[in-house]
Amino acid sequence: MVRRHLLRAATAVVAAVLAATGLQAVTAATASAAVRTVYYDASRAGEFRTNFDAAARIWNSSV
């Protein structure tokens, strides 16, 4: 239960950071409430694009 709350909080933080940098984040819940798919567009991130790509790789490897 704590892990679920932490995951939701982390998702919200990632979405807020992406929104603050002008990126769009969309989450879609699937049949399982614990599964979320996050789409992001780093095309306007400029020099920080590699940072967002690395963050996505780290996120995917730990979830």
C-alpha positions, 0 to 999 in steps of 0.5 A: 500500500505504501509502495502504491502511494509512493508510485502515485506520488512519483508519477505526479512529480514526473508529470509536474516536472514535464509540464513545467518544462513545456512537455506533455505527459499523459497517463492511461490506467489499464485493467490493473490499477497499479499499471500506468503508461506515461507518454512524454514528448521531449522534442522541445526540451532542447539540451535536456532531451538526453536527461529526459530519455535517461530518466525514462530508461531509469524509470522503466528499469525500476518499475 
